[in-house]
Amino acid sequence: MYDDYNEIITIEELAAILRIGMNSAYKLVHSGEISSFRVNNSHRIQRSAVTDFIISRSTSYSRLRRLLSEQCYT
């Protein structure tokens, strides 16, 4: 039962994982780019939401790089 608690992180942990500042972490959560839920007066984030965000960003970045490299050769 308590194993599931390891899958939930705070904004501070999110900032550390992504190596960004606290303001940037809050912006990602408030914009909905990373889904969260509130416990009392603080945000909590599922690790899977962070993983999904990282994957979507890396996919978008590699897609953009591919498009830019294709345009250089046309």
C-alpha positions in Angstrom: 0.0 0.0 0.0 2.7 2.5 1.0 4.8 1.6 -2.1 2.5 3.9 -4.1 3.7 6.9 -2.1 7.1 6.7 -3.8 5.4 7.5 -7.1 4.2 10.9 -5.9 6.6 13.9 -5.7 6.5 17.5 -4.7 7.2 20.6 -6.7 10.7 20.8 -5.1 11.4 17.3 -6.3 10.1 18.1 -9.8 12.5 21.0 -10.0 15.4 18.8 -9.0 14.5 16.0 -11.4 14.2 18.4 -14.3 17.1 20.6 -13.1 15.0 23.7 -13.4 14.1 26.5 -10.9 11.1 26.5 -8.7 9.4 29.2 -10.7 9.7 27.1 -13.9 8.4 24.0 -12.1 5.4 25.9 -10.9 4.8 27.3 -14.4 4.8 23.7 -15.8 2.2 22.6 -13.3 0.0 25.7 -13.5 0.0 25.6 -17.3 -1.0 21.9 -17.2 2.0 20.7 -19.1 2.6 18.4 -16.1 -0.5 17.2 -14.4 -0.8 17.5 -10.7 -3.3 17.3 -7.8 -3.5 19.3 -4.6 -3.1 17.9 -1.1 -4.2 20.6 1.4 -2.4 23.6 0.0 0.4 22.0 -2.0 0.8 20.4 -5.4 1.7 16.7 -5.8 2.8 15.1 -9.0 2.8 11.5 -10.2 6.2 10.4 -11.4 4.5 9.0 -14.5 3.4 12.5 -15.4 7.0 13.7 -15.3 8.1 10.7 -17.4 5.4 11.5 -19.9 6.5 15.1 -20.0 10.1 14.2 -20.6 9.2 11.8 -23.4 7.0 14.3 -25.1 9.7 17.0 -24.9 12.4 14.7 -26.2 10.2 13.5 -29.1 9.3 17.1 -30.0 13.0 18.1 -29.9 14.2 15.2 -32.1 11.3 15.8 -34.5 12.3 19.5 -34.8 16.0 18.6 -35.3 15.0 16.2 -38.1 12.9 18.8 -39.8 15.6 21.5 -39.5 18.2 19.1 -41.0 15.9 18.2 -43.8 15.4 21.9 -44.7 19.1 22.4 -44.8 19.5 19.9 -47.6 16.6 21.0 -49.8 
